[in-house]
Amino acid sequence: MSNRSIIIMVLVLIGATAYLLLKSDGNVDMSGEKHGAETTHVEATPTATPVAPVAPAADAKK
């Protein structure tokens, strides 16, 4: 790759990053795990369906 193509690739990546940050209002929280009043609690929704009990397998030794 030539130096020109590397510079163009870097400029494209910088432009894409700036576009995504501006589109998402740049509200990115990089402070890590939070404890206390500033946390937001989200209830988990159960997505698993109940599983019917499995019948015992027949005795393999006959």
CNS distance restraints for C-alpha pairs under 8 A (distance, minus, plus):
assign (resid   1 and name CA) (resid   5 and name CA) 6.43 0.50 0.50
assign (resid   1 and name CA) (resid   6 and name CA) 6.95 0.50 0.50
assign (resid   2 and name CA) (resid   6 and name CA) 6.50 0.50 0.50
assign (resid   3 and name CA) (resid   7 and name CA) 6.21 0.50 0.50
assign (resid   4 and name CA) (resid   8 and name CA) 6.21 0.50 0.50
assign (resid   5 and name CA) (resid   9 and name CA) 6.09 0.50 0.50
assign (resid   6 and name CA) (resid  10 and name CA) 6.22 0.50 0.50
assign (resid   7 and name CA) (resid  11 and name CA) 6.20 0.50 0.50
assign (resid   8 and name CA) (resid  12 and name CA) 6.16 0.50 0.50
assign (resid   9 and name CA) (resid  13 and name CA) 6.23 0.50 0.50
assign (resid  10 and name CA) (resid  14 and name CA) 6.13 0.50 0.50
assign (resid  11 and name CA) (resid  15 and name CA) 6.06 0.50 0.50
assign (resid  12 and name CA) (resid  16 and name CA) 6.12 0.50 0.50
assign (resid  13 and name CA) (resid  17 and name CA) 6.10 0.50 0.50
assign (resid  14 and name CA) (resid  18 and name CA) 6.13 0.50 0.50
assign (resid  15 and name CA) (resid  19 and name CA) 6.06 0.50 0.50
assign (resid  16 and name CA) (resid  20 and name CA) 6.18 0.50 0.50
assign (resid  17 and name CA) (resid  21 and name CA) 6.17 0.50 0.50
assign (resid  18 and name CA) (resid  22 and name CA) 6.07 0.50 0.50
assign (resid  19 and name CA) (resid  23 and name CA) 5.96 0.50 0.50
assign (resid  20 and name CA) (resid  24 and name CA) 6.11 0.50 0.50
assign (resid  21 and name CA) (resid  25 and name CA) 6.05 0.50 0.50
assign (resid  21 and name CA) (resid  26 and name CA) 4.65 0.50 0.50
assign (resid  22 and name CA) (resid  26 and name CA) 5.80 0.50 0.50
assign (resid  34 and name CA) (resid  38 and name CA) 7.00 0.50 0.50
assign (resid  34 and name CA) (resid  39 and name CA) 5.85 0.50 0.50
assign (resid  35 and name CA) (resid  39 and name CA) 5.98 0.50 0.50
